[in-house]
Amino acid sequence: MILRKTLTLAVTLALAILASLPGAEAEQAGRVYRIGVLGTSGSQPTWQAFLEGLRELGWAEGKNIVTERRFSEGKHERLPDLSAELVRLNVDVIVTSGTPATLAAKNATTTIPIVMAAVGDPVEAGLVGSLARPDGNITGLSLLNPAVSGKRVELLKELLPRATRLGVLGNPTNPWTALMVREIEVAARTLGMQLQRLEVERPTDFEAAFGAATRRRADALLVLEEPFNFVHRAAIVGLAAKSRLPAAYGLREFVDAGGLMSYGASVADLFRRAATYVDKILKGAKPQDLPVEQPTRFELAINMKAAKALGLVIPQSLLLRADRVVQ
């Protein structure tokens, strides 16, 4: 009788302790959640920012979460199969990077929550009904800020006042590309610049694209911030240097790889913020109740070594506004 009362008291006390544990601590005492990760490349340092964000919220790999990572390594055609794998694993949430990966995940499931870590325009791509009310199983963070593409053109013109021909390097299979090109066209026209579209779908297309830019006498190049270009950033930066073509990029990682200049959202910040969406969903929130957020941090980065190699003098007005200067 005494033993039975003791056991009952112990169980009651244990349940009380579990009920009092906040957030992820309570989850840790229970089940282990499975997080699917889907993107173009697993080498992206931005994924580390996402994992760090999870750790800050109390989620640790092997303790209360397990991540199932699937990457297409630059081959968009692999994304549907990789998405299907994650669905078969019955993951609790899928985190995606880029429009192609998110579209593949959307086509694979209407029930598993999907968190976009960084997507161009999720409304135009048909991923969500609106930013304020996603109305489905998808939410997260968008790269959308139309003014940014135009600003990048302005920065190139400030660096190269005599430039009149602007090449734009992008993958036509990405829905985000068309939107950015439209915004760039408006800005270029205002600044008296003619646009030259350089399309790349496969790694073997880059040599031809830069060859075309040289033949058309492009004065400068804009490289669009999309997963395909990001994966091949080292090759792009190398070809830009070889072609002696001043290039501006949408992501700071291109400057870190030796590129001349970048201006755009902090993608690492977006990935870190994606962790908060996962945290809320694992604690019971519905994707349709979590508005899609846009970038809040933008960075201007300049590589002085690349500028010197091109024989360019960076205006003091640009250097004073730079968030990062690589010597």
Secondary structure, DSSP 8 states (H G I E B T S, - for coil): -HHHHHHHHHHHHHHHHHHH--HHHHHHTS--EEEEEEES-TT-HHHHHHHHHHHHTT--BTTTEEEEEEE-TT-GGGHHHHHHHHHHTT-SEEEEESHHHHHHHHHH-SSS-EEEEEES-TTTTTS-S-SS---SSEEEEE---HHHHHHHHHHHHHH-TT--EEEEEE-TTSHHHHHHHHHHHHHHHHTT-EEEEEE-SSTTHHHHHHHHHHHTT-SEEEE---HHHHHTHHHHHHHHHHTT--EEESSHHHHHTT-SEEEEE-HHHHHHHHHHHHHHHHTT--GGGS--B----EEEEEEHHHHHHTT----HHHHHH-SEEE-
